[in-house]
Amino acid sequence: MTAIDKNCFQPQDMVLLIDRKGRRYLKTLEAEQVFHSHLGRLYHDQLIGQSVGGWYRTDKGHVLLAVRPTFGDFVTAMPRGPQIIYPKDLGNIVIFADIFPGATVIEGGLGSGALTSALLRAVGPAGRVITYEIDEKWLPKAQRNIESLVEDPSNLTITVGDIYQGIAERDVDRVVLDVPEPWQAVETIGDALVMGGRMLSFLPTILQVHQLVTALEDDGRFQLIDSFETLLRPWHLKDRSVRPVHRMIAHSGFLTTAVRCQPRGGPPAQESAPANDIEHENQETSA
Ligand SMILES: C[S@@+](CC[C@H](N)C(=O)[O-])C[C@H]1O[C@@H](n2cnc3c(N)ncnc32)[C@H](O)[C@@H]1O
């Protein structure tokens, strides 16, 4: 078997073409195919077997940079049904929900499969993702997207059903929700999560967040309930023009996290400590 040169594009590789104005075009390379745009034609065969990160000229003389797309590039450009979760939130979901290799994760709301793919990457081949989707019509598009992003999604189970009505799984490590009324799933999540297991919900409006947090508190089995959002502000850095870009995505959604614990019997809990105040066991404390 000959080793594939990772420096060079192969047939069926995805390529991200970028023009001099920064416009981006995502393509899958196939022999004898042509990329057409107002910049002219670029034959896929000009790239196949050639260097990743190279500059390629169209028949109208425009030069395009060709790189491999990242997970985030593909997610942003992929065909969608329902609204996807964008890369800035996907990254935070993986860390704040503490999705780890080998975890069993329940997801609510397959949608277009962006979050599902991020979860599959994070749990790796030793983990499992079980997703509940109420609307069967989204499955084919989501499955195609997932297959483009995850090499072997055989550890994904798609269940067509309403997550608010309860789920069969028990002792799951994590639950991640992108459904409009997650407070309807709180009892279900409490039953499904292992003790110490973590839930995370993505919600676009703060009234939804308030309703979810109230339901989590009323349930009594959740502690360390936190809500926050992420603002990502890119900067323009060119010559003496060093400033934030004029436009940014000001809002996408809020993340709410909570941990499955024993219901509290005693006096009211103290405020949870900010994460950076956690004392590490190896840290020396002053007398
Ligand atoms: C915003 S989309 C999810 C998008 C997905 N996170 C992504 O990144 O591609 C919400 C999805 O939840 C599904 N949904 C809504 N209510 C549901 C329920 N009760 N149980 C399961 N799925 C539900 C919708 O059909 C829709 O596909």
The ligand as a Gaussian input file, in Angstrom:
#p B3LYP/6-31G(d) Opt

LIG

0 1
 C      -32.263000      24.213000      16.292000
 S      -32.482000      22.602000      15.753000
 C      -31.015000      21.741000      16.269000
 C      -29.828000      22.078000      15.408000
 C      -28.603000      21.260000      15.753000
 N      -28.179000      21.475000      17.120000
 C      -27.449000      21.582000      14.817000
 O      -26.434000      22.152000      15.280000
 O      -27.536000      21.263000      13.623000
 C      -33.662000      21.947000      16.868000
 C      -34.094000      20.557000      16.500000
 O      -34.817000      20.006000      17.603000
 C      -35.887000      19.240000      17.121000
 N      -36.852000      19.135000      18.207000
 C      -37.720000      20.069000      18.645000
 N      -38.425000      19.616000      19.699000
 C      -37.961000      18.360000      19.952000
 C      -38.305000      17.357000      20.920000
 N      -39.252000      17.576000      21.812000
 N      -37.643000      16.179000      20.889000
 C      -36.675000      15.949000      19.963000
 N      -36.331000      16.857000      19.011000
 C      -36.965000      18.041000      19.010000
 C      -36.356000      20.029000      15.898000
 O      -37.092000      19.226000      15.007000
 C      -35.030000      20.505000      15.313000
 O      -34.538000      19.598000      14.365000

